[in-house]
Amino acid sequence: MNTIKQRLLTNWHLMRIFRLTMGIWLLVMGIQARDWMVGAFSVFFLYQAITNTGCCGDQGCYAPRKKAGKQLSEAEIPVEYEEVK
């Protein structure tokens, strides 16, 4: 229970506040217009704001750091060619 409380109450940044605002705004607009599609779309934004996830999920766009050992760059990677007859 403590982790859920921490996730809800910490790490609020501009994008998370924007998602929450968009979700609430779309929910109100969907209720006023009696449009269930807009209301369902608002659930998407509200879910992202509450769980602090993005479209890709938690760390979906994460790029790993380079390891301590030497890594080959794209230009240094050997290319294998196969002859087609």
N, C-alpha and C positions, 0 to 999 in steps of 0.2 A: 504494500500500500504506500510505503514511503517513496518508492521510485515513481509511481504515478503522480503523487503530489509534487515531487520535485520537477517532473517533466512539465506539468501544467503551470507551475509558478515561477520557473526559472528560464533563462535564455530567451527572453523576449527581445526581438530585434525588429527593425523597420519592416522587413518582408513578412514576418509573422503577424505583426499588427495589421498590415495591409490585407493579408488573407482573411483575417478575422473580420475586418471592416467590410470587405467585399462579400463575405459569406452572410453576414447579418443583413447588409443592404439588399442582396439578391433574395434572401429569405423573405424580407418584408415586401419587396416588389412582387414576388411570387404569390404571396398571400393576398395582397391587394388586387392583383390582376387575376387571381384564381387560376394561375398557370402552374401546373404541377411540374413541368419540365424546368422552369426557372428555379423552383423550390428544390428540385432534386439536384440541380447544378450547384446550388448554394451549399448543399451538404458536402460536396467535394471540397470547397474552400474552407468550410468550417472544420472538416476532418483534418485538413492540412494544418490549419492554425492550432488546433487543440493538440495534435500529436507531434507538431513541429517537424513535419516531413514535407518534402517537395514532390514534384511530379515523378521523380526518379526513385523516391523512397529515401530512407535514411542513408546518407553518404553515397547516393547513386552516381554522382559525378566525381567521386573520389579518385585521385591520381596518386599511385604509390610513389614514395620517395625513392631516390636512387640508393642502391645498396652501397656498402663501403668498398666492395671490390670494383674492379674496372668493368664497365659495361660498354658494349660496342654501340656506336651510333648507327643510324640508318645507312650512312654511306660506307661504313666498315663491315656491314653484315655481308658475308659471301652469298652470291646468288647462284643457284644451280639451274642450268639450262638443259632442256631435253630436246633432242632433234626429232622433228615430226616429219615423216616421209609420206 
